[in-house]
Amino acid sequence: MESEGYVLREATGDDVHLMLSWRNQETNRQVSKTCHEITPEEHARWWSAVRTDPTRRVLTYLRDGRPCGVVTFFDLRLDGSRTGSWGFYLDAEGLAERGETLPAWLAVMREAVDYAFDDLALDRLDGEVLGHNTVVRQMNRRFRFVEGTPRQEISDGREITVIPISLERANRRRR
């Protein structure tokens, strides 16, 4: 999927080291369920598992030809009621240096939602956000995601509030 110099493409082995470096940026770890620094071995196991899993898609987000984010779709159910979950993270440090954080964030969310409904043909897109991540919660509402009932979880030795979100095909914001 491509528009205005933004592209989502299937992630490749060439993207793996970038994904790990972005995922381990402090900014991304603070708003993730997994907050520890991910080792190269742990990341390699994840990549080995996801690249052949038919219920997952891992996409690299390119901005003006430069890789700067990852979108993951998982728990894809593509028969019957077509649903799936998603998440993303960006190269927070690189985008901040270039003054592109907000435009990239808006673009990757638009591209991911479009991919979910247009390419994967989902009827509902689900996700999660941590309760303290008020900026992302506001952005999710802007894209018409609806929050569910928060729940408490223990992850990486800390208690977190996890809020499920969902977006129905009929409620998606069109360009």
Long-range contacts (C-beta under 8 A, 24 or more apart in sequence): 1-111, 1-114, 1-115, 1-118, 1-119, 3-110, 3-111, 4-107, 5-63, 5-64, 5-65, 6-61, 6-62, 6-63, 6-107, 6-108, 6-110, 6-111, 7-61, 7-62, 7-111, 8-59, 8-60, 8-61, 8-62, 8-71, 8-108, 8-111, 8-112, 8-115, 9-59, 9-60, 9-62, 10-57, 10-58, 10-59, 10-60, 11-51, 11-58, 11-59, 11-60, 11-70, 12-60, 13-47, 15-60, 15-67, 15-70, 16-43, 16-44, 16-47, 18-60, 18-67, 18-91, 19-43, 19-47, 19-60, 19-70, 21-91, 22-69, 22-70, 22-89, 22-90, 22-91, 22-92, 23-70, 23-89, 25-91, 25-92, 25-93, 27-92, 27-93, 28-89, 28-90, 28-92, 31-130, 31-132, 31-133, 31-136, 32-89, 32-130, 33-128, 33-130, 33-153, 33-155, 33-156, 33-160, 33-162, 34-155, 34-156, 35-155, 35-156, 35-158, 36-156, 50-74, 57-120, 59-112, 59-115, 61-88, 61-90, 61-104, 61-107, 61-108, 61-111, 63-95, 63-100, 63-104, 63-107, 67-91, 68-94, 68-95, 68-100, 68-104, 69-104, 69-108, 71-108, 71-111, 71-112, 71-115, 73-115, 73-116, 73-120, 75-126, 76-120, 76-122, 78-120, 78-121, 81-123, 81-124, 82-120, 82-121, 82-122, 82-123, 82-124, 83-122, 83-123, 83-124, 83-125, 83-126, 84-116, 84-120, 84-122, 84-125, 84-126, 85-125, 85-126, 85-127, 85-128, 86-112, 86-116, 86-125, 86-126, 86-127, 87-127, 87-128, 88-112, 105-139, 106-139, 109-139, 109-143, 110-143, 110-175, 113-143, 113-167, 113-172, 113-173, 114-175, 117-169, 117-172, 122-169, 123-168, 123-169, 124-166, 124-167, 124-168, 124-169, 125-166, 125-167, 126-164, 126-165, 126-166, 127-164, 127-165, 127-166, 128-162, 128-163, 128-164, 128-165, 129-162, 129-163, 129-165, 130-160, 130-161, 130-162, 130-163, 131-160, 131-161, 131-162, 131-163, 132-161, 137-163, 140-165, 142-173, 143-167, 143-172, 143-173, 144-171, 144-172, 144-173, 146-171
